[in-house]
């Protein structure tokens, strides 16, 4: 529809949460509408992020789904600020809520442009590498917590084998190839995994070599997710130790897209990048 505003991140997150709550309550849309007197077309638009629910409508839904008070406040806040762009979330102790949000967007994305400075991109990690990286990054986590995070990271990789697969363009700094996360055997297998992934038509890998010196990616890792629909807002995801930042304004999308394009220009061509990975793998296995 001409003039229609794109759906924001918060509204998409709210819609997904409400669908999950209804599914968890084992209620059909018809069941909910009969119990709350909400129009079925309205409920459909709410669950597909086409409209923001009024507070009384959302409250009625939360009541029928028996949502706990702590979760209720988060959902009411999502609805209240649904039209705002950009979103900063801190990480709670369990599986981070922002991480779950990112996984949801990653599963819907048509293409992902991902830059990583010190680590192999999560979508291309082997299980052993992922486990070692998570153990090193979360030294206070229990074995069970690490197992859960590894399982989630491996499950995320399904976006690369679905039909159609996500189009992934990943750029890594050369430092990520030489850091023996998990030891030389684990790292050698990880580099072999990268080389095999680079052969797939929907995956492009590039490496920024050491001799480039300083570059725009030194400010930190990020991912630009594109959804391919005019009604879907593209997303930039920037993660730190303490929080995750979701950016969706056109200015931010353009800024990070330009940074990624600059990094592409500074990187080795894909074939030369794979050759550099092979050299690093031989060094690891020597």
C-alpha positions as CSV (number, residue, x, y, z in Angstrom):
1,X,0.0,0.0,0.0
2,X,1.5,3.4,-1.0
3,X,2.7,5.4,2.0
4,X,2.5,2.4,4.4
5,X,5.3,2.5,7.0
6,X,7.6,-0.5,7.1
7,X,7.2,-2.8,10.1
8,X,9.6,-2.1,12.9
9,X,11.8,-4.6,14.9
10,X,9.8,-4.2,18.1
11,X,6.5,-4.8,16.3
12,X,7.9,-7.9,14.6
13,X,9.2,-9.2,18.0
14,X,5.8,-8.5,19.7
15,X,3.9,-10.3,16.9
16,X,6.2,-13.3,17.2
17,X,5.8,-13.4,21.0
18,X,2.0,-13.3,20.7
19,X,1.9,-16.1,18.2
20,X,4.1,-18.3,20.4
21,X,2.0,-17.5,23.5
22,X,-1.2,-18.5,21.6
23,X,0.5,-21.7,20.3
24,X,1.7,-22.5,23.8
25,X,-1.9,-22.0,25.2
26,X,-3.1,-24.4,22.4
27,X,-5.7,-21.9,21.2
28,X,-6.8,-21.2,17.7
29,X,-7.4,-17.7,16.5
30,X,-11.1,-18.5,16.6
31,X,-10.8,-19.6,20.3
32,X,-9.1,-16.3,21.2
33,X,-11.6,-14.2,19.3
34,X,-14.5,-15.9,21.0
35,X,-13.0,-15.4,24.4
36,X,-11.9,-11.8,24.0
37,X,-14.4,-10.5,21.4
38,X,-11.4,-9.3,19.4
39,X,-12.1,-9.2,15.7
40,X,-10.4,-12.1,13.9
41,X,-9.0,-9.9,11.2
42,X,-7.6,-7.6,13.8
43,X,-5.9,-10.6,15.6
44,X,-4.4,-11.7,12.3
45,X,-3.0,-8.3,11.6
46,X,-1.5,-8.1,15.1
47,X,0.1,-11.6,14.8
48,X,1.6,-10.7,11.4
49,X,3.0,-7.4,12.6
50,X,0.7,-5.4,10.4
51,X,-0.7,-3.3,13.2
52,X,0.2,-2.4,16.7
53,X,-2.4,-3.6,19.3
54,X,-4.1,-1.1,21.5
55,X,-3.3,-1.5,25.2
56,X,-6.7,-2.9,26.1
57,X,-6.5,-5.4,23.3
58,X,-3.0,-6.5,24.3
59,X,-4.0,-6.8,27.9
60,X,-6.9,-9.0,27.0
61,X,-4.6,-11.3,25.0
62,X,-2.0,-11.5,27.9
63,X,-4.9,-12.3,30.3
64,X,-6.1,-15.2,28.2
65,X,-2.6,-16.5,27.7
66,X,-1.9,-16.2,31.5
67,X,1.3,-14.3,31.0
68,X,3.4,-13.7,34.1
69,X,3.7,-10.1,35.4
70,X,7.4,-9.8,34.5
71,X,6.9,-11.0,30.9
72,X,3.8,-8.9,30.6
73,X,5.6,-5.6,31.3
74,X,8.2,-6.4,28.6
75,X,5.4,-7.0,26.0
76,X,3.5,-3.9,27.0
77,X,6.7,-1.9,26.6
78,X,7.3,-3.4,23.2
79,X,3.9,-2.3,22.1
80,X,4.2,1.1,23.6
81,X,7.5,1.8,21.7
82,X,6.6,-0.2,18.6
83,X,7.1,2.7,16.2
84,X,10.6,3.6,17.4
85,X,13.7,2.8,15.4
86,X,16.9,1.3,17.0
87,X,16.8,-1.0,19.9
88,X,19.3,-1.6,22.7
89,X,18.9,-4.6,24.9
90,X,21.0,-5.9,27.8
91,X,21.8,-9.6,28.2
92,X,20.1,-11.5,31.0
93,X,21.7,-14.5,32.7
94,X,20.1,-17.3,30.7
95,X,20.0,-17.5,26.9
96,X,20.0,-13.8,25.9
97,X,16.7,-12.4,24.9
98,X,18.4,-10.2,22.2
99,X,20.1,-13.3,20.9
100,X,16.7,-15.0,20.5
101,X,15.5,-11.9,18.7
102,X,18.5,-12.0,16.4
103,X,17.9,-15.7,15.6
104,X,14.3,-14.9,14.7
105,X,15.4,-12.2,12.3
106,X,18.2,-14.3,10.9
107,X,15.7,-17.1,10.1
108,X,13.6,-14.6,8.1
109,X,16.4,-12.9,6.3
110,X,16.9,-13.2,2.5
111,X,20.6,-12.2,2.8
112,X,23.2,-11.5,5.5
113,X,26.4,-9.4,5.2
114,X,28.5,-10.4,8.2
115,X,31.9,-9.0,9.3
116,X,33.9,-10.6,12.1
117,X,37.2,-9.4,13.3
118,X,38.4,-12.1,15.8
119,X,36.2,-15.1,15.3
120,X,34.7,-17.3,12.6
121,X,31.1,-16.3,11.8
122,X,28.6,-18.4,13.8
123,X,26.8,-19.7,10.7
124,X,30.1,-21.3,9.5
125,X,31.5,-22.7,12.8
126,X,32.1,-26.4,13.4
127,X,30.6,-27.8,16.6
128,X,34.0,-28.2,18.2
129,X,35.0,-24.6,17.4
130,X,31.7,-23.2,18.6
131,X,32.1,-25.1,21.9
132,X,35.7,-23.8,22.4
133,X,34.8,-20.3,21.5
134,X,31.8,-20.2,23.9
135,X,33.8,-21.8,26.7
136,X,36.5,-19.1,26.3
137,X,34.0,-16.3,26.0
138,X,31.8,-17.4,28.9
139,X,34.2,-18.8,31.5
140,X,31.6,-18.7,34.2
141,X,29.0,-20.7,32.2
142,X,28.2,-24.3,33.3
143,X,28.7,-27.2,31.0
144,X,24.9,-27.5,30.5
145,X,24.7,-23.8,29.5
146,X,27.5,-24.2,27.0
147,X,25.9,-27.3,25.6
148,X,22.6,-25.4,25.1
149,X,24.3,-22.5,23.3
150,X,26.3,-24.9,21.1
151,X,23.0,-26.6,20.1
152,X,21.4,-23.3,19.3
153,X,24.4,-22.2,17.2
154,X,24.3,-25.4,15.2
155,X,20.5,-25.2,14.7
156,X,21.0,-21.6,13.4
157,X,23.0,-23.0,10.4
158,X,19.8,-24.5,9.0
159,X,19.3,-21.2,7.2
160,X,22.1,-22.2,4.9
161,X,20.5,-25.5,3.8
162,X,16.8,-24.4,3.6
163,X,15.1,-23.8,0.3
164,X,15.9,-21.2,-0.7
165,X,19.0,-20.7,1.5
166,X,20.0,-17.4,2.9
167,X,22.6,-15.6,0.8
168,X,25.6,-15.1,3.1
169,X,28.5,-12.8,2.4
170,X,31.0,-13.1,5.2
171,X,34.2,-11.1,5.7
172,X,36.8,-12.0,8.4
173,X,40.0,-10.4,9.5
174,X,43.0,-12.6,8.9
175,X,43.5,-12.7,12.7
176,X,40.5,-15.0,13.0
177,X,42.2,-17.6,10.8
178,X,45.4,-17.8,12.9
179,X,43.8,-17.8,16.4
180,X,43.8,-21.5,17.4
181,X,40.5,-21.5,19.2
182,X,40.1,-25.0,20.7
183,X,43.6,-25.9,19.7
184,X,45.3,-26.6,16.4
185,X,43.3,-29.7,15.5
186,X,40.0,-28.0,16.0
187,X,41.1,-24.9,14.2
188,X,42.4,-26.9,11.2
189,X,39.0,-28.6,10.9
190,X,37.3,-25.3,11.1
191,X,39.4,-23.9,8.3
192,X,38.6,-26.9,6.2
193,X,34.9,-26.2,6.9
194,X,35.3,-22.6,5.7
195,X,36.9,-23.8,2.4
196,X,34.1,-26.2,1.7
197,X,31.5,-23.6,2.5
198,X,33.1,-21.2,0.1
199,X,32.4,-23.6,-2.7
200,X,28.6,-23.2,-2.3
201,X,26.9,-20.7,-4.6
202,X,25.0,-18.9,-1.9
203,X,28.1,-18.3,0.3
204,X,30.9,-15.8,-0.4
205,X,33.9,-15.6,1.9
206,X,36.6,-12.9,2.0
207,X,39.5,-12.3,4.2
208,X,41.1,-8.9,5.1
209,X,44.8,-9.6,5.1
210,X,47.2,-8.2,7.7
211,X,49.0,-6.0,5.1
212,X,45.9,-3.9,4.7
213,X,46.7,-2.3,8.1
214,X,43.9,-0.3,9.7
215,X,40.4,-0.6,8.3
216,X,36.8,0.4,9.1
217,X,36.0,-3.0,10.6
218,X,38.3,-2.4,13.6
219,X,35.4,-0.8,15.4
220,X,33.7,-4.2,15.9
221,X,31.8,-7.0,14.3
222,X,28.3,-6.5,12.8
223,X,25.7,-8.0,10.5
224,X,23.4,-6.4,8.0
225,X,20.2,-8.5,7.5
226,X,18.0,-7.8,4.4
227,X,14.5,-9.3,4.0
228,X,13.7,-8.5,0.4
229,X,10.2,-7.1,1.0
230,X,9.3,-3.4,1.0
231,X,7.2,-3.9,4.1
232,X,10.2,-5.5,6.0
233,X,12.8,-3.2,7.6
234,X,16.4,-4.2,7.0
235,X,18.4,-4.6,10.2
236,X,21.9,-4.0,11.5
237,X,22.9,-6.0,14.5
238,X,25.9,-5.0,16.6
239,X,26.8,-7.1,19.7
240,X,29.0,-6.3,22.7
241,X,29.7,-8.1,25.9
242,X,26.9,-6.2,27.7
243,X,24.3,-5.5,25.1
244,X,22.9,-6.0,21.6
245,X,22.1,-3.0,19.4
246,X,19.5,-3.4,16.6
247,X,19.5,-0.5,14.1
248,X,16.9,0.0,11.5
249,X,16.9,3.6,10.4
250,X,17.8,4.2,6.7
251,X,20.8,6.3,7.8
252,X,22.2,3.4,9.9
253,X,21.5,0.9,7.2
254,X,23.3,3.0,4.6
255,X,26.3,3.7,7.0
256,X,26.9,0.0,7.8
257,X,26.3,-1.0,4.2
258,X,29.0,1.5,3.1
259,X,31.4,0.1,5.8
260,X,30.8,-3.4,4.5
261,X,31.4,-2.4,0.9
262,X,34.6,-0.7,1.9
263,X,35.7,-3.9,3.7
264,X,34.8,-5.9,0.6
265,X,37.1,-3.7,-1.5
266,X,40.0,-4.1,1.0
267,X,39.6,-7.9,1.2
268,X,41.2,-10.5,-0.9
269,X,39.1,-11.9,-3.7
270,X,37.1,-15.0,-2.7
271,X,39.6,-17.4,-4.5
272,X,42.6,-15.8,-2.9
273,X,40.8,-15.8,0.5
274,X,40.3,-19.5,0.3
275,X,44.0,-20.0,-0.6
276,X,44.9,-18.0,2.5
277,X,42.6,-20.3,4.6
278,X,44.4,-23.3,3.1
279,X,47.8,-21.9,4.1
280,X,46.6,-21.2,7.6
281,X,45.1,-24.8,7.8
282,X,48.4,-26.3,6.7
283,X,50.3,-24.3,9.3
284,X,47.9,-25.5,12.0
285,X,48.3,-29.2,11.0
286,X,52.1,-29.0,10.5
